[in-house]
């Protein structure tokens, strides 16, 4: 069965399917900004049993975090982009980097990590952002549609760390589409892949809403350049 493909606007395209099947057909991007599975066994039973949440959200049955994204997935992401920001980079076989992005979640005392780390291939110093994301006590008023969803503010900050000339952003583990919403808000073209149909639909909806409410000071996303065949 062919992957589902949605064109939400010029320069904003989403696919539902396996990234290893889809990515080779898409060409190159300025940046890959993504949050792949780490293999820490985040699953529905683990979420439901957390004692620090009075009413944990029911995300349905899932076990897609039973293993980290494969070496082939990581290699494909790096091969198709000039710049990479990969959350959970400390779980993957990646080269040394001078620039890790650190999200301090200000969690307090619980079983969550105090920080999450994103590996980058950028040549600059380590950067840190504080953004509380502790159950119901969190900065902002976002609905959590995905069990490993990142705050929009954190993804906006990540995109701001990229070089200014980045125009096209890929997220091959799109989840509920937060990277896409952040890319739209920064005027970047966005290309996303998500294998779970439920979250693909959520991402389509969230990114569509972002396109309907543009920032008047940010230009609309431009399409990815297409190389014309040689005659």
C-alpha angles and dihedrals in degrees: 000000000000117000116260110254126197124186104198096175140336104302095012115097131158132192130196110211145064113325093219089060096043105036097067089060096054106066125216134335136196093234143006112211112178150144108215125184110283098200095243089133097247101177142154095267092050092049093047093051098054106123097200092067115077093203113012113206115252107235092174125243115326138153103166091125094065090107134021121255108282125259087248090058093049092047091050092051092051094045095055099046139057095212129031136195108183119180114216089029089150087069095055136069099255131148123259115284134197091205120060117165111223122201110197105202095192088222102164117206111345141102095274123100115263091228141014121218129216119197117218136183091218119123102230139089128293113276130202134197127192113218121155112226107162114142109282091349101080140128114260129015103264123147111235106232097166130043093233097035117150121221115260090233091058093050091047088053091049092052089049089060091062121093114277093244094064107118105160125053127190127198110181092178095048100163109174093351104256093141088052093051090049092048091052091049089053093048096250128141110247133206117182137182126195126170099199110081093207093058093038088061091048091050092049090052096046095046091046089053090050090052090053092054105046124176106250090219095052121075119235117263115277120222121255110265114255119214112231115229117255114252 
